[in-house]
Structures are given as structure tokens and as C-alpha cells.
């Protein structure tokens, strides 16, 4: 849940920070990742608007958090983080929370009505809900990444001192640190907690490629390791059953609990332009190698089944997957699709999206389209 709509997202800014810290080998991998495009790197909340209790949202939102705005869905409210702090607006567009502080590269990740706000390359960390700041602190080292799970537990990755020493700290919902692991080799990029608060996976770069290391929070020793030689893993998620879904610059990968690893979908020489995970599926935007914006969007279930495939030759600025649907922000319009990539008709509520560069699925076939100076809600018509 992963960029004010600025080009474009938490992952790209994360890589930018790591670039200043890593060796020539790591810089080579980073160059490859930049060539592959700018994916979305945030987690999105789904199921926030009940069919039985429809919520009428404001058509336009006015956030005042400075530059480099990034957005998250808090279940009927919207959070924005920027260079001047964090702000939450409710469904009617009224402010319910504001915290002012300086960030150079703001990022946000949200699940189940709570969000972690952090400054990539800085030291600020906040955990918020719709109306309260639940946790607030500054780290000792430089923040590289952070994530929060559906129970409000969160983990923060920091770079400590020089070289490749990375520290991953796990906190419970009250902000008490409950687990810590030092990555003495390789450069930590991100980490994720399992939905049951029992396990942790850490993604880091090594001299050979990417590595995912599995930990039980009851044991400081690694349980197992998955290496992707000569490859760059960009993002990863814990699935409800305990498997880990990972997207690399070349393919979508499923790493099972039983130490099995299989490729769910290969990119077949295409270039990754963006990705977003919804409820039970992931959407990928893949470019053809050539002139222009020709490429395709594919949707794939968590189990690896191809759900839909759509050829496109119009510039795609951002994609965001929700509960059973996908919002695609093109240079000329915002279009909604179901998870099989069948286009959904727009509703009469659809608002012009001129100037928008980022889209966020809100649930109920609605999406926030945001630019540097505007943030509007658009909706698809009910099926």
C-alpha cells in the first residue's frame, strides 16, 4: 500500500536512497530495476465500503501536506503524507487528523484502517488511524522501508552506520519492539510480517542478486533462505496461507512454505512498468521493448491463474487494484476493469482527472485520482 502521485512511488524513492549507500555491484542491479519502470509499491485496503451501507464521498479532496504526496486508504477515510507531514480526511472531505513534521521522501503503507508513515532516507516514523497518532518515534539509523500488517504490527528497516549493515525491527500494535534482526551482509530493501504476527520475511540485495530470508519471531536464527541469482526482487507479500508472493523485474514468483519456489508468470522479455496487488490477485503493466507506450496489462490470481490480458498502446500513468477490480489511470482518462480486465462502465459521478498522475483504488469500484494540486474521486457504475 505504494509517491504523491509523483513519479512515482515508494519503491523508486527507496532505490534512490539505497543507491547512495551501496557498492558497484548493487548499483548495477539498481540500474536494471530503473530500466524496468516505476511500479506501485504500496499496499491497498479493500472492502471498505459495505454494499449494505453505501458511503457518499466528497468529489474533491484538498490535502495540504506539501510536495511528494503519497496516499493511503484507511477504510472510509484517506491519508496523505508529504514533505510537511501527514493529514487524514474523512469521506466528506473533513480533516480528522494532522501532524506536521518535515520529510524529504515521504512514504506510507496501510492495512485494515491503520497506516505507517515514514521518511525514506530520514528518521521519522508514525503509525496512525483515522483520528489518532498511535505510535511516533525517530529511528537511530536511516529508514529504508517500513510496512504494517492487518493486525497493526509493523516492521521498520534501517541502515545502521556504514557499509551493508541493515537492521529490521518488528513492533507490536502498541509500538513495543518485539523482534530484531541484524543483516550483516547484503543491503536490506524491505520486510513483511505474516498476518498472524508469527513470521517475518526480509528482502535484501547481495553480490549475486536478491535474497529473501524467513524468520520465526520466536527464533533469531533464519529458518530458510530463497535466493534469486542475477535477479532483482522488487516487492513481496505474505499470502493468507503463509506463502510469499514476490515480483521481480523478470517474473512473478511464489515461494511456498514447503521450500518450493515456482514462477507464476514470466514477462517474456517485456519490461515491467507497474504493478498493484488487490484482493486475491495482482495486476502487472508490461511494456514492449520498442517505441511508444505499447504493452499489456495482465491480471493473475495469487495461485498463478491468468485472469485477464489486455493490450494497450496509450500511456499508462498508474494502476491500482482493489477488491475484484482494477483502476487504470491513462494519460487521457481513468478506466475501471474487473479482475478479468473487462471494462466497467463509468458512473455519472465520474469526475475529470486532468493533471492526475497517481490512482488509488478505494473499494466499491471507486478510486482517488491525484496530482500535484488536486485529488478527485471517480467511480464505475454498479454492474
C-alpha positions in Angstrom: 0.0 0.0 0.0 3.0 2.1 -2.6 4.7 8.8 -4.4 2.2 11.9 -4.2 1.4 10.8 -7.4 4.8 12.0 -8.3 6.9 9.8 -10.5 6.1 7.6 -8.8 6.3 5.6 -5.8 7.8 4.5 -2.6 9.9 1.8 -4.3 11.6 4.1 -6.7 12.5 6.6 -3.9 13.7 3.7 -1.8 16.0 2.6 -4.6 17.3 6.2 -4.9 18.2 6.2 -1.2 19.9 2.8 -1.4 21.9 4.0 -4.4 23.9 6.3 -2.1 24.7 3.5 0.3 25.6 0.5 -1.9 28.6 -0.9 -3.8 29.1 -1.0 -7.6 27.5 -4.5 -7.7 24.4 -3.2 -6.0 24.3 -0.1 -8.2 24.3 -2.4 -11.3 21.2 -4.1 -10.0 19.6 -0.8 -9.2 20.2 0.4 -12.8 18.5 -2.7 -14.1 15.5 -2.0 -11.8 15.2 1.6 -13.0 15.2 0.4 -16.6 12.3 -1.9 -15.8 10.0 1.0 -15.0 8.3 2.5 -11.9 5.9 0.1 -10.2 3.5 0.9 -7.5 4.8 -0.2 -4.1 2.2 0.3 -1.7 -0.4 -2.0 0.0 -4.1 -1.1 -0.7 -7.1 -1.7 1.6 -10.1 -3.3 0.2 -13.7 -4.0 1.3 -14.1 -0.5 2.9 -17.5 0.4 1.6 -20.3 -2.0 2.5 -22.9 -2.9 -0.1 -25.5 -2.5 2.7 -24.3 0.8 4.0 -23.1 2.9 1.0 -20.8 5.8 1.8 -21.1 9.0 -0.2 -17.7 10.5 -0.6 -16.7 14.1 -1.5 -15.9 14.5 -5.2 -12.8 16.5 -4.4 -10.3 16.4 -1.6 -8.0 19.2 -0.5 -4.8 17.9 1.1 -2.2 20.3 2.4 0.9 18.3 3.2 3.5 19.8 0.9 5.2 18.1 -2.0 5.8 14.5 -2.9 2.4 13.4 -1.7 1.6 9.8 -1.2 -1.9 8.4 -0.3 -3.4 5.5 1.6 -6.9 4.2 2.2 -7.9 4.0 5.9 -11.3 2.4 5.4 -13.7 5.3 4.6 -11.0 7.9 5.2 -8.0 9.0 3.2 -4.5 9.7 4.4 -1.9 11.8 2.6 1.7 12.1 3.6 4.0 14.8 2.1 7.1 16.8 2.8 5.2 18.8 5.5 3.7 15.9 7.4 0.6 13.7 7.4 -3.2 14.5 7.1 -6.3 12.4 7.2 -9.7 13.4 5.6 -12.9 11.6 6.2 -15.4 10.5 3.5 -17.0 14.0 3.4 -13.6 15.7 3.0 -13.3 17.0 6.5 -9.9 16.8 8.3 -9.8 14.3 11.2 -6.0 14.2 11.8 -3.0 16.4 11.1 0.6 16.0 12.2 3.2 18.5 10.9 6.8 17.5 10.5 9.4 17.6 7.8 10.1 14.7 5.5 12.3 14.7 2.4 11.0 11.5 0.8 7.6 10.6 2.4 6.1 7.1 2.1 3.1 5.3 3.5 1.8 1.8 3.9 -1.7 0.9 5.1 -3.8 -2.1 6.1 -7.1 -2.5 7.9 -7.6 1.1 8.9 -4.1 1.9 10.1 -1.1 3.3 8.3 2.6 3.6 8.9 4.1 6.9 7.6 7.9 7.2 7.3 10.6 9.2 5.7 12.8 7.2 3.3 16.4 8.4 4.0 15.3 10.1 7.2 14.3 9.0 10.7 10.6 9.9 11.2 8.1 7.0 11.8 4.4 7.5 12.6 1.6 4.9 12.9 -1.8 6.5 12.6 -5.5 5.6 12.3 -8.4 7.8 11.2 -8.2 10.2 14.1 -5.1 9.4 16.3 -1.4 9.1 16.2 -0.9 5.7 17.7 2.9 5.5 17.6 5.5 8.2 17.0 9.3 7.9 17.1 12.6 8.6 15.4 15.0 5.8 14.5 18.7 5.7 15.2 19.6 4.7 11.6 18.3 5.9 8.3 14.9 4.4 7.3 15.0 2.4 4.2 11.5 0.8 4.3 8.6 0.0 6.6 5.3 -2.0 6.4 2.3 -2.8 8.5 0.2 -5.9 8.7 -3.6 -6.3 9.1 -3.3 -6.6 12.9 -1.4 -3.3 13.3 2.1 -4.9 13.9 4.8 -3.2 11.8 8.4 -3.5 10.9 11.0 -0.9 10.1 14.2 -1.4 8.0 17.1 0.9 8.8 20.6 1.3 7.6 22.9 1.4 10.6 26.3 3.0 10.2 28.3 2.5 7.1 28.7 -0.5 4.8 25.9 -3.1 4.4 24.7 -3.4 7.9 20.9 -3.4 7.9 18.6 -3.7 10.9 15.0 -4.9 10.8 12.9 -4.2 13.9 9.4 -5.6 14.5 6.9 -3.8 16.7 3.5 -4.8 18.1 0.4 -2.7 17.7 1.4 -0.6 20.8 4.8 0.3 19.3 6.8 -2.0 21.6 9.7 -3.7 19.8 9.3 -7.5 20.0 11.9 -8.8 17.5 15.1 -7.6 15.9 17.4 -9.0 13.2 20.8 -7.6 12.0 21.5 -8.3 8.4 25.3 -8.3 8.4 25.6 -8.9 4.7 23.6 -7.6 1.8 21.6 -4.4 1.6 18.1 -4.5 3.1 15.4 -3.3 0.9 12.2 -4.2 2.7 10.5 -6.6 5.1 7.0 -8.0 5.6 5.1 -9.6 8.6 2.8 -12.6 8.3 -0.9 -11.9 9.0 -0.7 -14.0 12.2 2.3 -11.9 13.6 4.4 -15.1 13.8 6.8 -14.8 10.9 8.9 -12.3 9.1 10.5 -12.2 5.6 13.4 -9.8 4.8 14.4 -8.8 1.2 17.9 -7.8 0.6 20.4 -7.4 -2.2 23.6 -9.5 -2.3 26.6 -9.6 -4.6 24.8 -12.4 -6.5 21.3 -11.0 -6.8 18.3 -10.9 -4.5 17.7 -12.9 -1.3 14.5 -13.5 0.8 15.2 -14.7 4.3 12.5 -16.2 6.5 12.4 -15.8 10.3 10.1 -17.0 13.1 9.6 -14.3 15.7 10.4 -17.0 18.3 13.9 -17.6 16.9 16.5 -15.1 15.9 18.1 -17.6 13.5 17.0 -17.7 9.9 14.6 -20.6 9.1 15.3 -20.7 5.4 16.6 -18.6 2.5 15.4 -18.1 -1.0 18.0 -16.8 -3.5 17.3 -15.3 -6.9 20.8 -15.2 -8.6 21.3 -12.4 -11.1 17.8 -11.2 -10.4 16.2 -8.2 -8.7 13.1 -8.8 -6.5 11.1 -5.5 -6.1 8.4 -6.3 -3.7 6.8 -9.2 -1.7 3.7 -10.0 0.2 2.6 -12.7 2.7 -0.4 -14.6 1.5 -3.1 -15.8 4.0 -1.8 -19.4 3.8 1.7 -18.5 4.6 3.3 -18.5 1.1 5.2 -15.4 -0.1 4.3 -13.8 -3.4 7.2 -11.8 -5.0 7.5 -9.7 -8.1 10.9 -9.3 -9.7 12.0 -7.4 -12.8 11.5 -10.6 -14.8 8.7 -12.6 -13.3 6.1 -13.2 -10.7 7.2 -15.8 -8.1 5.5 -17.9 -5.5 7.8 -19.1 -2.6 5.9 -21.8 -0.7 6.1 -22.7 3.0 7.5 -26.1 2.0 10.6 -24.6 0.4 9.2 -24.9 -3.1 9.7 -21.9 -5.5 7.9 -21.6 -8.8 7.4 -19.0 -11.4 3.8 -18.0 -11.7 4.2 -15.7 -14.7 7.2 -14.8 -16.8 7.5 -11.4 -18.5 8.8 -12.9 -21.7 11.2 -10.2 -22.5 8.8 -7.4 -21.7 9.7 -4.5 -19.3 7.9 -4.1 -16.0 6.1 -0.7 -15.9 4.0 -1.1 -12.8 2.2 -3.5 -10.5 -0.5 -3.5 -7.8 -1.9 -6.2 -5.6 -5.6 -6.4 -4.9 -7.8 -8.9 -3.0 -6.7 -12.3 -4.3 -4.9 -11.1 -7.5 -2.1 -9.0 -8.8 -2.1 -6.7 -11.8 1.0 -6.1 -13.9 1.7 -3.5 -16.5 4.3 -4.7 -19.0 5.9 -2.6 -21.8 7.0 -3.9 -25.1 10.6 -3.1 -26.0 10.2 -0.5 -28.7 9.0 3.0 -29.4 5.9 4.4 -27.8 3.7 3.1 -25.0 2.7 -0.2 -26.4 2.4 -3.1 -23.9 -0.2 -5.0 -22.0 -1.9 -5.3 -18.6 -2.3 -8.8 -17.1 -4.1 -9.9 -14.0 -3.1 -13.1 -12.2 -4.6 -14.8 -9.2 -2.5 -15.4 -6.1 -2.3 -19.1 -7.1 -0.9 -18.3 -10.6 -4.0 -18.5 -12.8 -4.1 -15.9 -15.6 -7.4 -14.0 -15.1 -7.1 -11.4 -17.9 -4.9 -9.9 -20.5 -5.3 -6.5 -22.3 -3.2 -5.0 -25.0 -2.6 -1.2 -24.8 -0.8 1.5 -26.7 -1.8 4.5 -24.7 0.4 5.9 -21.9 -0.5 4.4 -18.5 0.5 6.6 -15.6 -0.7 4.4 -12.7 -2.6 1.3 -11.8 -4.3 0.3 -8.5 -6.0 -3.0 -7.7 -9.0 -3.2 -5.3 -11.5 -5.9 -4.4 -12.3 -7.5 -7.7 -11.5 -4.6 -9.9 -8.6 -2.5 -11.3 -8.4 1.2 -11.7 -6.1 2.3 -14.6 -5.1 5.9 -15.0 -4.1 6.6 -18.6 -2.9 9.9 -20.0 -6.4 10.6 -21.4 -8.7 9.1 -18.8 -9.4 6.8 -15.8 -10.8 3.4 -16.7 -12.1 0.7 -14.4 -11.9 -3.0 -15.2 -13.0 -6.1 -13.3 -10.3 -8.6 -12.4 -10.7 -10.4 -15.8 -10.0 -7.0 -17.4 -13.5 -6.5 -18.8 -14.1 -2.7 -18.8 -16.7 -1.4 -16.4 -18.9 1.5 -17.5 -18.3 4.8 -15.7 -20.9 6.2 -13.4 -22.5 9.6 -13.7 -20.3 10.5 -10.7 -17.1 10.3 -12.7 -15.0 13.4 -12.2 -12.4 14.9 -14.7 -8.9 13.7 -13.8 -6.8 16.3 -15.7 -3.4 16.6 -14.1 -3.6 13.4 -12.1 -0.6 11.1 -12.1 -1.5 8.6 -9.4 -4.5 6.4 -8.7 -5.6 4.7 -5.6 -8.4 2.0 -5.5 -10.8 2.7 -2.7 -13.2 -0.2 -2.8 -16.8 -0.2 -4.1 -15.4 0.4 -7.7 -14.2 3.9 -6.7 -10.7 5.4 -7.0 -8.8 8.5 -6.0 -7.0 10.2 -8.9 -4.4 12.6 -7.5 -2.0 15.1 -9.0 0.2 17.8 -7.6 -2.7 20.2 -6.9 -5.8 18.0 -7.0 -7.3 14.8 -5.7 -10.7 13.7 -7.0 -12.9 10.6 -6.6 -14.1 8.7 -9.6 -16.5 5.7 -9.7 -17.6 3.0 -12.0 -21.3 2.2 -12.5 -22.7 -0.7 -10.5 -22.7 -3.9 -12.5 
